[in-house]
Amino acid sequence: MNEKLIIERKKLLDKLGGIPEPVIENKEWLYLLEEETRNSILIEGYFIDEEELKQTLAGNKPVSKSQEEAVKYFKTAKFIYGLAYESFKSNELLLGIPLIRQINKELGFNGEFRKGKIKIAGAKFEPPEEYIEEWVRIYIDYVQNLSENFFDRICVSHAFFEEIHPFTDGNGRIGRILLNYILISNGYPLVIIKGTDKKKQVYYKGLEELDSQLSDLFIKYKNVPPDKQEISKKLKEAKSNILKRLILEALRESLDRLIIAKYKEKGTELKPVSKLLKDLGYSPESTRQLIKRGKIIAVKIKKTWYSTENLVKLFLILH
C-alpha cells in the first residue's frame, strides 16, 4: 500500500463530504470505533468478542475485567475523537499536557507522569527516568508540525510516545488513541491496529524498527534534561517502514468502508468485486492482486469483497 493510493482515497472521500462526525448514530463510524476498541485492548491482553462488546455497551453492567477495559476505552475514544473532529473542522490541532493526562485518567489511571525507572516488555532500551514532562512536550511540538512527510512522521510520533512511556500504566492505549486523534484532526478516519497474534507482532516489530533509530537519545538523556533541538532533528531523520505499511493498510480499510458507505447512502447497489471485474475481462487471480495492492476500493462482508461499478471503473482508470 503506497501513500498515493491513500491520498487519492481521501480526496474522493472529501468530494463525497469528508469523514463523518464521530457519533454513534453513524453506523460505519460506530463499527470502526467498536473494532478499534476490541483490537486495542486485545493488544494489551483483554479479549472481548463483537457480540459481548455490543451487549456491554448497550447498558449491561460490566462484570469481567475485559468488559470494564472495553467500556473505559470506548467512552474515552468516543470523546477524544469527537474533540479531534472539532479540531479538524476548526483547522486547529488541540494537543497538550492536560489532554494527555486526561486520557490517562479516563482510562482508569491517575493521570500523573511516572517518576523513576520503568521497563517496557520486550524493549531493548530503557525509557528516560526523569524529566518526563519535558520529553512529552518535545513529542507535542513534533506532532504540531507533521505536514511534511505526514505518514512517516505520524508513525515516528507514535513510536516516540511509546518510547517515552510517560505513565506507569496505559501507555499503549493512550498512544493508539493519540494516533487516531491526530489522524482525525487531519481529516482522516481512525485506524484499527489489529490485536491478533500475527498483526500484533508486526506492530511490535514496527515499533522496534524505530526504537533502534532513537534509543541512543534515551541513553544520552536518561537522567538529564533532554535537548529539544537534537531530539527534534533525530525525529525528523527517523524512517518508518513496517509501522508505516501497517498504518497505511489500516487507513485503506477505514477509508474504503467510509467511501462505500457514502455510495450506499445514495442508493448505489453493492456487487461482488469478482463479478464486476470478470465483466471487465479480469481473471480471478488478477482480482485478488488488485484488491491486495489497494487498486480497488472494496469492503469485505463475511468472505466476499464488494464494491460498486463506478468505484471499480474509477480506480482502474486511475491505475
C-alpha positions as CSV (number, residue, x, y, z in Angstrom):
1,M,0.0,0.0,0.0
2,N,1.5,3.3,-1.1
3,E,0.8,6.9,0.0
4,K,-0.6,7.9,-3.3
5,L,-3.5,5.4,-3.1
6,I,-4.3,6.7,0.4
7,I,-4.3,10.3,-0.7
8,E,-6.5,9.5,-3.7
9,R,-9.0,7.8,-1.4
10,K,-9.0,10.8,0.9
11,K,-9.6,13.2,-2.0
12,L,-12.5,11.0,-3.1
13,L,-14.0,10.9,0.4
14,D,-13.6,14.7,0.7
15,K,-15.6,15.1,-2.5
16,L,-18.3,12.9,-1.0
17,G,-18.5,15.1,2.1
18,G,-15.4,14.0,4.1
19,I,-15.2,12.0,7.3
20,P,-18.5,11.7,9.1
21,E,-18.9,13.3,12.5
22,P,-17.9,10.6,15.1
23,V,-21.4,9.9,16.6
24,I,-22.6,6.5,17.5
25,E,-25.7,7.1,15.3
26,N,-23.5,6.8,12.3
27,K,-23.3,3.0,11.7
28,E,-20.0,3.0,9.9
29,W,-18.3,5.2,12.5
30,L,-19.7,3.0,15.3
31,Y,-18.4,-0.1,13.6
32,L,-14.9,1.4,13.3
33,L,-14.9,2.6,16.9
34,E,-16.1,-0.8,18.3
35,E,-13.5,-2.7,16.3
36,E,-10.8,-0.3,17.3
37,T,-11.8,-0.7,21.0
38,R,-11.7,-4.5,20.7
39,N,-8.4,-4.7,19.0
40,S,-6.6,-2.0,21.1
41,I,-7.4,-3.7,24.4
42,L,-6.7,-7.1,22.8
43,I,-3.1,-5.9,22.2
44,E,-3.0,-5.4,26.0
45,G,-4.3,-8.9,26.6
46,Y,-8.0,-8.3,27.1
47,F,-10.3,-10.3,24.9
48,I,-13.9,-9.4,24.1
49,D,-15.9,-10.6,21.1
50,E,-18.2,-8.4,18.9
51,E,-21.4,-9.6,20.5
52,E,-20.2,-9.3,24.0
53,L,-19.0,-5.8,23.3
54,K,-22.3,-4.7,21.9
55,Q,-24.2,-6.1,24.9
56,T,-21.8,-4.4,27.3
57,L,-22.1,-1.1,25.6
58,A,-25.9,-1.4,25.4
59,G,-26.0,-1.0,29.1
60,N,-25.5,-4.4,30.7
61,K,-23.2,-3.9,33.8
62,P,-19.6,-4.9,33.1
63,V,-18.6,-8.0,35.1
64,S,-15.3,-9.1,33.7
65,K,-12.0,-7.2,33.5
66,S,-12.1,-7.3,29.7
67,Q,-15.6,-5.7,29.7
68,E,-14.5,-3.0,32.1
69,E,-11.5,-2.1,30.0
70,A,-13.6,-2.1,26.8
71,V,-16.1,0.3,28.3
72,K,-13.4,2.7,29.5
73,Y,-11.6,2.6,26.2
74,F,-14.8,3.0,24.1
75,K,-16.0,6.0,26.2
76,T,-12.6,7.7,26.2
77,A,-12.0,7.2,22.5
78,K,-15.5,8.4,21.6
79,F,-15.0,11.7,23.5
80,I,-11.4,12.2,22.3
81,Y,-12.3,11.5,18.6
82,G,-15.2,14.0,18.9
83,L,-12.7,16.6,20.0
84,A,-10.5,15.6,17.1
85,Y,-13.3,16.1,14.7
86,E,-13.9,19.6,16.1
87,S,-10.1,20.3,15.7
88,F,-10.4,19.2,12.1
89,K,-13.3,21.5,11.4
90,S,-11.5,24.4,13.1
91,N,-8.2,23.6,11.4
92,E,-6.5,23.7,14.8
93,L,-4.9,20.8,16.5
94,L,-5.6,21.0,20.2
95,L,-2.9,18.9,21.9
96,G,-1.2,19.5,25.2
97,I,-0.2,18.1,28.5
98,P,-3.7,18.5,30.0
99,L,-5.4,16.4,27.3
100,I,-2.8,13.6,27.5
101,R,-3.2,13.5,31.3
102,Q,-6.9,13.4,31.0
103,I,-6.9,10.5,28.5
104,N,-4.9,8.5,31.1
105,K,-7.5,9.4,33.8
106,E,-10.4,8.4,31.6
107,L,-8.8,5.0,31.1
108,G,-8.9,4.5,34.8
109,F,-5.4,5.6,35.9
110,N,-4.2,8.6,38.0
111,G,-3.2,11.0,35.2
112,E,0.2,11.6,36.7
113,F,3.5,11.2,34.9
114,R,5.6,8.5,36.3
115,K,8.7,9.1,38.4
116,G,11.8,6.9,38.1
117,K,12.5,3.8,36.0
118,I,10.1,1.7,34.0
119,K,10.7,-1.4,31.9
120,I,8.9,-1.9,28.5
121,A,8.3,-5.6,28.0
122,G,10.5,-6.8,25.1
123,A,12.2,-3.5,24.5
124,K,16.0,-3.4,24.2
125,F,16.3,0.1,25.8
126,E,15.0,1.8,28.9
127,P,12.8,4.9,28.7
128,P,14.0,8.1,30.4
129,E,13.9,8.1,34.2
130,E,13.4,11.8,34.7
131,Y,12.2,15.0,33.0
132,I,9.2,13.1,31.7
133,E,7.1,16.2,31.1
134,E,9.9,17.8,29.1
135,W,10.0,14.6,26.9
136,V,6.3,14.8,26.4
137,R,6.5,18.5,25.4
138,I,9.0,17.6,22.7
139,Y,6.5,14.9,21.4
140,I,3.7,17.5,21.4
141,D,5.9,20.0,19.5
142,Y,6.8,17.4,16.9
143,V,3.1,16.4,16.4
144,Q,2.2,20.1,15.8
145,N,4.4,20.1,12.7
146,L,3.5,16.9,10.8
147,S,2.5,18.5,7.4
148,E,5.7,17.5,5.6
149,N,6.1,13.7,5.1
150,F,2.9,13.3,7.1
151,F,2.7,9.5,7.1
152,D,6.3,8.9,8.1
153,R,6.1,11.5,10.8
154,I,2.9,10.2,12.3
155,C,4.5,6.8,12.6
156,V,7.6,8.2,14.2
157,S,5.4,10.3,16.6
158,H,3.5,7.2,17.7
159,A,6.7,5.2,18.4
160,F,8.3,8.1,20.2
161,F,5.3,8.4,22.6
162,E,5.5,4.7,23.4
163,E,9.3,5.0,23.9
164,I,8.8,7.9,26.4
165,H,6.3,5.7,28.2
166,P,5.2,8.7,30.3
167,F,2.8,6.9,32.6
168,T,3.0,3.9,34.9
169,D,0.1,2.3,33.1
170,G,-2.0,2.7,30.0
171,N,0.7,3.9,27.6
172,G,-0.2,1.6,24.7
173,R,-3.8,2.5,24.8
174,I,-3.1,6.2,25.2
175,G,-0.6,6.1,22.3
176,R,-3.2,4.5,19.9
177,I,-5.9,7.0,20.9
178,L,-3.5,9.8,20.3
179,L,-2.5,8.3,16.9
180,N,-6.2,8.4,15.9
181,Y,-6.7,11.8,17.4
182,I,-4.0,13.2,15.2
183,L,-5.4,11.3,12.1
184,I,-9.0,12.6,12.6
185,S,-7.7,16.1,13.3
186,N,-6.1,16.0,9.8
187,G,-9.3,14.7,8.1
188,Y,-8.5,11.0,8.1
189,P,-10.6,8.3,9.7
190,L,-9.4,6.3,12.7
191,V,-7.2,3.2,12.1
192,I,-7.6,-0.2,13.6
193,I,-4.3,-1.8,14.6
194,K,-5.3,-5.4,14.7
195,G,-4.7,-7.3,18.0
196,T,-4.4,-10.8,16.6
197,D,-1.1,-12.5,17.4
198,K,0.2,-12.2,13.8
199,K,-0.7,-8.5,13.4
200,K,0.4,-7.6,16.9
201,Q,3.9,-9.0,16.2
202,V,4.1,-6.8,13.1
203,Y,3.0,-3.8,15.1
204,Y,5.7,-4.6,17.7
205,K,8.4,-5.0,15.0
206,G,7.4,-1.6,13.6
207,L,7.9,0.0,17.0
208,E,11.2,-1.9,17.4
209,E,12.4,-0.6,14.0
210,L,12.1,3.0,15.3
211,D,13.4,2.1,18.7
212,S,16.7,1.1,17.1
213,Q,16.9,4.6,15.5
214,L,16.1,6.6,18.6
215,S,17.3,4.5,21.5
216,D,20.7,6.4,21.7
217,L,18.7,9.5,22.7
218,F,17.2,7.8,25.7
219,I,20.6,6.6,26.8
220,K,22.2,10.0,26.4
221,Y,19.4,11.9,28.2
222,K,18.5,9.1,30.6
223,N,18.9,11.3,33.7
224,V,19.5,14.8,32.3
225,P,17.2,17.3,30.6
226,P,16.6,16.3,27.0
227,D,17.9,18.6,24.3
228,K,14.9,19.6,22.2
229,Q,16.9,20.7,19.2
230,E,18.9,17.5,18.9
231,I,15.9,15.2,19.6
232,S,13.7,17.1,17.0
233,K,16.4,16.7,14.4
234,K,16.7,13.0,15.1
235,L,13.0,12.5,14.9
236,K,12.9,14.2,11.5
237,E,15.6,11.9,10.3
238,A,13.9,8.7,11.5
239,K,12.2,6.5,8.9
240,S,9.4,4.0,9.4
241,N,8.8,1.1,7.0
242,I,7.0,-1.6,8.9
243,L,4.8,0.6,11.0
244,K,4.1,2.8,8.0
245,R,2.9,-0.1,5.9
246,L,0.7,-1.3,8.8
247,I,-0.9,2.1,9.3
248,L,-1.4,2.8,5.6
249,E,-3.1,-0.6,5.2
250,A,-5.4,0.2,8.2
251,L,-6.2,3.6,6.7
252,R,-7.1,2.0,3.4
253,E,-9.6,-0.3,5.1
254,S,-11.2,2.6,7.0
255,L,-11.3,4.9,4.0
256,D,-12.8,2.2,1.8
257,R,-15.5,1.5,4.3
258,L,-16.5,5.1,4.6
259,I,-16.4,5.7,0.8
260,I,-18.6,2.8,0.1
261,A,-21.0,3.8,2.8
262,K,-21.3,7.2,1.1
263,Y,-22.3,5.4,-2.2
264,K,-24.8,3.2,-0.3
265,E,-26.4,6.3,1.2
266,K,-27.1,7.4,-2.4
267,G,-28.8,4.1,-3.2
268,T,-25.9,2.6,-5.2
269,E,-26.0,-1.2,-5.3
270,L,-23.0,-3.2,-4.0
271,K,-21.9,-6.1,-6.1
272,P,-19.1,-8.7,-5.6
273,V,-15.8,-7.4,-6.9
274,S,-15.1,-10.7,-8.6
275,K,-18.3,-10.3,-10.7
276,L,-17.5,-6.6,-11.6
277,L,-14.0,-7.4,-12.7
278,K,-15.0,-10.6,-14.6
279,D,-17.4,-8.5,-16.6
280,L,-14.4,-6.2,-17.5
281,G,-12.2,-9.2,-18.5
282,Y,-10.1,-9.7,-15.4
283,S,-9.2,-13.2,-14.1
284,P,-9.8,-14.3,-10.5
285,E,-6.0,-14.1,-9.8
286,S,-5.9,-10.5,-11.2
287,T,-8.9,-9.7,-8.9
288,R,-7.1,-10.9,-5.8
289,Q,-4.0,-8.9,-6.7
290,L,-5.9,-5.7,-7.4
291,I,-7.6,-5.9,-4.0
292,K,-4.4,-6.9,-2.2
293,R,-2.5,-3.9,-3.7
294,G,-5.3,-1.5,-2.9
295,K,-6.1,-0.8,-6.6
296,I,-9.8,-1.4,-5.9
297,I,-12.0,0.3,-3.3
298,A,-13.9,-2.5,-1.6
299,V,-15.2,-3.9,1.7
300,K,-15.2,-7.4,2.8
301,I,-18.6,-8.7,4.0
302,K,-18.2,-12.2,5.5
303,K,-15.9,-13.8,2.9
304,T,-16.8,-11.8,-0.1
305,W,-15.4,-8.4,-1.3
306,Y,-17.9,-5.9,-2.5
307,S,-17.8,-2.6,-4.4
308,T,-19.7,-0.5,-6.9
309,E,-19.4,-0.5,-10.6
310,N,-18.5,3.2,-10.6
311,L,-15.7,2.8,-8.0
312,V,-14.2,-0.1,-9.7
313,K,-14.1,1.7,-13.1
314,L,-12.8,4.9,-11.5
315,F,-9.8,3.3,-9.8
316,L,-9.0,1.1,-12.8
317,I,-8.8,4.2,-15.0
318,L,-6.6,6.0,-12.4
319,H,-4.2,3.0,-12.2
